[in-house]
């Protein structure tokens, strides 16, 4: 929960921190793109090391330290190059810790465990964090320095909590059957590659929500409710994450579930684009339950079904870097220029095209009759 509490500051307020440093919307998009791009590299390095060490704890400690160290300098330095470098350090910490935690969770619960129930506690930590920041009367979130201080405080708490976790809970499981020497692991099958492409296109469509919704609410709608709207989204996602296993089993395919969530994402983006009013924003945030809660659980199920436990850290890194980080990097850079020249509403409306493309990829996979390939390995229908 402590790590997700840190995300409760970074996810909603990092774009605001950058904006209050005096950068234009296009520069905010560029710097957020650099942040996402840097987050692609770090997880591969730490994921590889964790697979070699056989322990998650050292990698998780490193990731939290990399969130803590740049927090205050980022809020104090107002020049593009240092800001970009500090964002890179922060990104490596944030984007490395997430796949390690996800991988550790999927291995600890095993094939028959419920990933969603464990992951829902992370959402609770996120909700408590953003609500606390929304209503705590001191160190308000309207300045870069205060946001940096909150990142540093919560990262310090997460570091202490991680140090207290017994090592036996962060070790790779040893009960996985060894792979025969004559059967080398093949990750990049056509099915896996197309599935990852579908996930990536969906994540590009989500980029405006992840990186620009806070600025949209503050600058366009003139509503001081960033913490509240992110808390609503996180609260909405928690029940579907909790019951995601049952839902995925019902539809018998993680990719089919992702296909259905694309409809909700299109509706969400259109609400932002067509109805720039607080009640509509609240309604759109409730769709986070499908657009992220159920989507993310289905994506994790897809990765877990196609990557064996002994390579799970690498598999989750592939998902959160190539399936999430790189698409968001592209979406942020493009989105910044769209906001600069066309405005926020054009940004949200135009990104529905990526959800439609993701749905097209699913139809290609379905046409090939491959939507259940590898699925029985984790959730037999």
C-alpha positions as CSV (number, residue, x, y, z in Angstrom):
1,X,0.0,0.0,0.0
2,X,2.9,2.4,0.8
3,X,4.2,2.3,-2.7
4,X,0.8,3.0,-4.2
5,X,0.4,5.9,-1.7
6,X,3.5,7.5,-3.4
7,X,1.7,7.0,-6.8
8,X,-1.2,8.9,-5.2
9,X,1.0,12.0,-5.3
10,X,2.9,11.3,-8.6
11,X,0.1,10.2,-10.9
12,X,-2.4,13.1,-10.2
13,X,0.1,15.9,-9.4
14,X,3.3,15.4,-11.4
15,X,1.8,17.2,-14.5
16,X,0.8,20.1,-12.2
17,X,4.3,20.2,-10.6
18,X,5.8,20.5,-14.1
19,X,3.2,23.1,-15.2
20,X,3.7,25.3,-12.1
21,X,7.4,25.4,-12.9
22,X,6.4,27.6,-15.8
23,X,6.4,25.2,-18.7
24,X,4.0,25.4,-21.6
25,X,1.5,22.6,-22.4
26,X,3.7,21.4,-25.2
27,X,6.7,21.3,-22.9
28,X,4.6,19.5,-20.2
29,X,3.7,16.9,-22.8
30,X,7.3,16.6,-23.9
31,X,8.6,16.3,-20.3
32,X,5.9,13.8,-19.4
33,X,6.9,11.9,-22.6
34,X,10.5,11.9,-21.5
35,X,9.3,10.6,-18.1
36,X,7.5,7.7,-19.7
37,X,10.3,7.0,-22.1
38,X,12.9,6.8,-19.4
39,X,10.7,4.4,-17.5
40,X,11.0,1.9,-20.4
41,X,14.8,1.3,-19.8
42,X,15.0,1.0,-16.0
43,X,12.6,-1.9,-15.5
44,X,14.4,-4.1,-18.0
45,X,17.6,-3.7,-16.0
46,X,16.1,-4.2,-12.6
47,X,13.8,-7.0,-13.9
48,X,16.8,-8.8,-15.3
49,X,18.8,-8.4,-12.1
50,X,15.9,-9.6,-10.0
51,X,15.5,-12.7,-12.1
52,X,19.3,-13.3,-11.6
53,X,19.2,-12.6,-7.9
54,X,16.1,-14.6,-7.2
55,X,14.9,-11.9,-4.8
56,X,12.6,-8.9,-5.3
57,X,13.4,-6.9,-2.2
58,X,16.7,-5.4,-3.4
59,X,15.1,-4.3,-6.6
60,X,12.1,-2.8,-4.8
61,X,14.4,-0.9,-2.4
62,X,16.4,0.6,-5.3
63,X,13.1,1.6,-7.0
64,X,11.9,3.5,-3.9
65,X,15.2,5.2,-3.4
66,X,15.0,6.5,-7.0
67,X,11.6,8.0,-6.3
68,X,12.9,9.7,-3.1
69,X,16.1,11.2,-4.4
70,X,14.9,13.5,-7.2
71,X,11.7,14.7,-5.5
72,X,12.9,18.0,-4.0
73,X,15.4,18.9,-6.7
74,X,12.7,18.4,-9.3
75,X,10.5,20.9,-7.6
76,X,13.3,23.5,-7.2
77,X,15.0,23.5,-10.6
78,X,13.3,25.4,-13.4
79,X,15.4,24.6,-16.4
80,X,14.4,22.1,-19.1
81,X,17.5,19.9,-19.2
82,X,17.9,19.3,-15.4
83,X,14.1,18.8,-15.1
84,X,14.2,16.2,-17.9
85,X,17.1,14.4,-16.2
86,X,15.4,14.4,-12.8
87,X,12.2,13.1,-14.3
88,X,14.2,10.3,-15.9
89,X,15.5,9.2,-12.4
90,X,12.0,9.5,-11.0
91,X,10.6,7.5,-13.9
92,X,13.1,4.6,-13.4
93,X,12.1,4.4,-9.8
94,X,8.3,4.5,-10.4
95,X,8.3,2.3,-13.5
96,X,10.7,-0.3,-12.1
97,X,8.9,-0.7,-8.8
98,X,5.5,-1.4,-10.5
99,X,6.5,-4.4,-12.6
100,X,8.4,-5.9,-9.7
101,X,5.5,-5.6,-7.4
102,X,3.1,-7.0,-10.0
103,X,5.4,-9.9,-10.8
104,X,5.9,-10.7,-7.1
105,X,2.2,-10.7,-6.5
106,X,1.4,-13.0,-9.4
107,X,4.0,-15.5,-8.3
108,X,3.1,-15.4,-4.6
109,X,-0.6,-16.0,-5.3
110,X,0.2,-18.7,-7.9
111,X,-2.1,-20.0,-10.6
112,X,-5.1,-20.6,-8.4
113,X,-4.7,-17.4,-6.3
114,X,-6.6,-14.2,-6.8
115,X,-4.4,-11.4,-8.0
116,X,-7.2,-8.9,-8.0
117,X,-7.8,-9.2,-4.2
118,X,-4.2,-8.5,-3.4
119,X,-3.9,-5.7,-6.0
120,X,-7.0,-4.0,-4.6
121,X,-5.1,-3.1,-1.5
122,X,-2.8,-1.0,-3.7
123,X,-5.9,0.9,-4.9
124,X,-6.9,1.5,-1.3
125,X,-3.5,3.0,-0.5
126,X,-3.8,5.3,-3.6
127,X,-7.2,6.5,-2.6
128,X,-6.2,7.3,1.0
129,X,-3.2,9.2,-0.3
130,X,-5.1,11.4,-2.8
131,X,-7.9,12.1,-0.4
132,X,-5.5,13.1,2.3
133,X,-3.7,15.5,-0.1
134,X,-7.1,16.9,-1.3
135,X,-8.3,17.9,2.2
136,X,-5.1,18.3,4.3
137,X,-5.0,22.0,5.1
138,X,-1.2,22.3,5.1
139,X,1.3,22.1,2.3
140,X,-1.4,22.5,-0.4
141,X,-0.8,20.9,-3.8
142,X,-0.8,24.1,-5.7
143,X,3.0,24.6,-5.8
144,X,5.8,22.5,-7.2
145,X,7.7,22.6,-3.9
146,X,4.8,21.3,-1.8
147,X,4.2,18.5,-4.3
148,X,7.9,17.6,-4.2
149,X,7.8,17.5,-0.4
150,X,4.8,15.1,-0.4
151,X,6.6,12.8,-2.9
152,X,9.7,12.8,-0.6
153,X,7.6,12.2,2.6
154,X,5.6,9.3,1.2
155,X,8.7,7.8,-0.5
156,X,10.5,7.8,2.8
157,X,7.6,6.0,4.4
158,X,7.5,3.4,1.6
159,X,11.3,2.9,2.0
160,X,10.9,2.1,5.7
161,X,8.0,-0.2,5.1
162,X,9.9,-2.1,2.4
163,X,12.8,-2.6,4.7
164,X,10.5,-4.2,7.3
165,X,9.1,-6.8,4.8
166,X,10.5,-10.2,5.6
167,X,12.8,-11.5,2.8
168,X,10.9,-14.8,2.5
169,X,7.9,-12.9,1.1
170,X,10.0,-11.3,-1.7
171,X,11.9,-14.4,-2.9
172,X,11.1,-16.1,-6.2
173,X,9.1,-19.3,-5.8
174,X,11.1,-22.4,-6.2
175,X,8.2,-24.8,-6.9
176,X,7.9,-24.0,-10.6
177,X,8.7,-27.0,-12.8
178,X,12.0,-26.5,-14.6
179,X,11.9,-26.0,-18.3
180,X,13.5,-28.8,-20.3
181,X,16.8,-27.8,-21.8
182,X,15.5,-28.8,-25.2
183,X,12.5,-26.4,-25.0
184,X,13.9,-22.9,-24.9
185,X,11.5,-20.2,-23.8
186,X,9.8,-18.4,-26.7
187,X,8.1,-15.2,-25.7
188,X,7.5,-13.4,-28.9
189,X,5.0,-15.6,-30.5
190,X,2.6,-14.0,-33.0
191,X,-0.3,-14.3,-30.5
192,X,1.7,-12.6,-27.7
193,X,3.0,-9.9,-30.0
194,X,-0.5,-9.0,-31.3
195,X,-1.9,-9.1,-27.8
196,X,0.8,-6.7,-26.6
197,X,0.0,-4.4,-29.6
198,X,-3.6,-4.4,-28.6
199,X,-2.7,-3.5,-25.0
200,X,-0.3,-0.8,-26.3
201,X,-2.9,0.9,-28.5
202,X,-5.3,1.0,-25.6
203,X,-2.7,2.6,-23.4
204,X,-2.1,5.3,-26.0
205,X,-5.8,6.0,-25.9
206,X,-5.5,6.3,-22.1
207,X,-2.6,8.8,-22.2
208,X,-4.8,11.9,-22.1
209,X,-6.5,10.6,-19.0
210,X,-3.2,9.7,-17.2
211,X,-1.3,12.8,-18.0
212,X,-3.6,15.6,-18.9
213,X,-6.8,15.2,-16.9
214,X,-5.4,17.0,-13.9
215,X,-4.5,20.0,-16.0
216,X,-7.8,19.8,-17.8
217,X,-9.7,20.1,-14.5
218,X,-7.6,22.9,-13.1
219,X,-7.0,25.0,-16.2
220,X,-10.0,24.5,-18.4
221,X,-12.8,23.6,-16.0
222,X,-11.4,25.8,-13.2
223,X,-12.3,23.2,-10.6
224,X,-9.9,22.5,-7.6
225,X,-10.7,18.9,-7.3
226,X,-7.8,17.0,-8.7
227,X,-7.4,14.7,-5.6
228,X,-11.1,14.0,-5.5
229,X,-11.5,13.0,-9.1
230,X,-8.5,10.7,-8.9
231,X,-9.8,9.2,-5.7
232,X,-13.2,8.6,-7.4
233,X,-11.4,6.8,-10.2
234,X,-9.3,4.6,-7.9
235,X,-12.4,3.8,-5.7
236,X,-14.3,2.8,-8.9
237,X,-11.5,0.5,-10.0
238,X,-11.2,-1.4,-6.7
239,X,-14.3,-3.6,-6.9
240,X,-13.6,-4.7,-10.4
241,X,-10.0,-5.4,-9.7
242,X,-11.2,-7.4,-6.7
243,X,-13.6,-9.5,-8.7
244,X,-11.6,-9.4,-12.0
245,X,-10.7,-13.1,-11.8
246,X,-14.4,-14.1,-12.0
247,X,-15.1,-11.7,-14.8
248,X,-12.1,-12.9,-16.9
249,X,-13.1,-16.5,-16.3
250,X,-16.7,-15.7,-17.4
251,X,-15.5,-14.3,-20.8
252,X,-12.8,-17.0,-21.1
253,X,-10.2,-14.7,-22.6
254,X,-8.3,-11.7,-21.2
255,X,-8.1,-10.1,-24.7
256,X,-11.9,-10.3,-25.1
257,X,-12.2,-8.4,-21.8
258,X,-9.8,-5.8,-23.0
259,X,-11.8,-5.5,-26.2
260,X,-14.9,-4.8,-24.2
261,X,-13.1,-2.2,-22.0
262,X,-12.3,-0.3,-25.2
263,X,-15.9,0.6,-25.6
264,X,-15.9,2.1,-22.1
265,X,-12.7,4.0,-22.9
266,X,-14.2,5.6,-26.0
267,X,-17.3,6.7,-24.0
268,X,-15.0,8.1,-21.3
269,X,-13.0,10.2,-23.8
270,X,-16.1,11.5,-25.5
271,X,-17.6,12.6,-22.2
272,X,-14.4,14.6,-21.5
273,X,-14.5,16.1,-25.0
274,X,-18.2,17.0,-25.2
275,X,-19.2,17.7,-21.6
276,X,-16.6,19.9,-19.8
277,X,-18.6,20.2,-16.5
278,X,-17.9,18.7,-13.0
279,X,-20.8,16.2,-13.0
280,X,-19.7,14.8,-16.3
281,X,-16.1,14.5,-15.2
282,X,-17.3,12.6,-12.1
283,X,-19.3,10.2,-14.4
284,X,-16.3,9.7,-16.7
285,X,-14.1,9.0,-13.7
286,X,-16.4,6.2,-12.7
287,X,-15.6,4.5,-16.0
288,X,-12.1,4.1,-14.7
289,X,-13.4,0.8,-13.2
290,X,-13.5,-0.6,-16.7
291,X,-10.9,1.5,-18.5
292,X,-8.2,0.7,-16.0
293,X,-9.4,-1.6,-13.2
294,X,-10.7,-4.4,-15.4
295,X,-8.3,-3.6,-18.3
296,X,-5.2,-3.9,-16.1
297,X,-6.3,-7.1,-14.5
298,X,-7.0,-8.6,-17.9
299,X,-3.6,-7.5,-19.2
300,X,-1.8,-9.0,-16.2
301,X,-3.8,-12.3,-16.8
302,X,-2.7,-12.2,-20.5
303,X,1.0,-11.7,-19.5
304,X,0.8,-14.4,-16.7
305,X,-0.7,-16.9,-19.1
306,X,2.0,-16.5,-21.7
307,X,5.1,-16.0,-19.5
308,X,6.3,-18.7,-17.1
309,X,6.9,-17.8,-13.4
310,X,10.7,-18.0,-13.6
311,X,10.6,-15.1,-16.2
312,X,7.6,-13.3,-14.7
313,X,9.6,-10.2,-13.7
314,X,10.8,-9.8,-17.3
315,X,7.2,-10.5,-18.5
316,X,5.7,-7.8,-16.3
317,X,8.5,-5.4,-17.4
318,X,7.6,-6.0,-21.1
319,X,4.0,-5.2,-20.3
320,X,4.7,-2.1,-18.2
321,X,7.4,-0.8,-20.5
322,X,6.5,-1.7,-24.1
323,X,2.8,-2.2,-23.4
324,X,2.3,0.8,-21.2
325,X,5.4,3.1,-20.9
326,X,6.3,3.5,-24.6
327,X,2.7,4.0,-25.7
328,X,2.2,6.6,-23.0
329,X,5.5,8.2,-24.1
330,X,4.1,8.6,-27.6
331,X,0.7,9.7,-26.4
332,X,2.1,12.4,-24.1
333,X,4.3,14.0,-26.7
334,X,1.6,14.1,-29.3
335,X,-1.0,15.1,-26.7
336,X,1.1,18.1,-25.5
337,X,1.1,19.6,-29.0
338,X,-2.6,18.9,-29.5
339,X,-3.4,20.8,-26.3
340,X,-1.0,23.6,-27.3
341,X,-2.7,24.2,-30.7
342,X,-6.2,22.7,-30.5
343,X,-7.0,22.5,-26.8
344,X,-7.9,19.8,-24.3
345,X,-11.3,18.8,-25.8
346,X,-9.7,18.1,-29.2
347,X,-7.1,15.9,-27.4
348,X,-9.7,13.7,-25.7
349,X,-11.9,13.4,-28.8
350,X,-9.0,12.5,-31.2
351,X,-7.6,9.8,-29.0
352,X,-10.7,7.6,-29.4
353,X,-9.0,6.5,-32.7
354,X,-6.5,4.4,-30.8
355,X,-9.2,2.5,-29.0
356,X,-10.8,1.7,-32.3
357,X,-7.4,0.5,-33.6
358,X,-7.0,-1.8,-30.6
359,X,-10.4,-3.3,-31.3
360,X,-9.3,-3.9,-34.9
361,X,-6.3,-5.8,-33.6
362,X,-8.5,-8.0,-31.5
363,X,-10.7,-8.8,-34.5
364,X,-7.6,-9.9,-36.4
365,X,-6.6,-12.2,-33.5
366,X,-10.2,-13.5,-33.2
367,X,-10.2,-14.1,-37.0
368,X,-7.1,-16.3,-36.5
369,X,-8.9,-18.3,-33.8
370,X,-6.2,-17.6,-31.2
371,X,-7.9,-15.7,-28.4
372,X,-7.7,-18.6,-25.9
373,X,-4.1,-19.6,-26.7
374,X,-2.1,-19.9,-23.6
375,X,-5.1,-18.9,-21.4
376,X,-5.7,-22.4,-19.9
377,X,-2.3,-22.2,-18.3
378,X,-3.6,-19.7,-15.7
379,X,-7.4,-19.7,-15.7
380,X,-8.9,-22.8,-17.2
381,X,-12.4,-22.2,-18.5
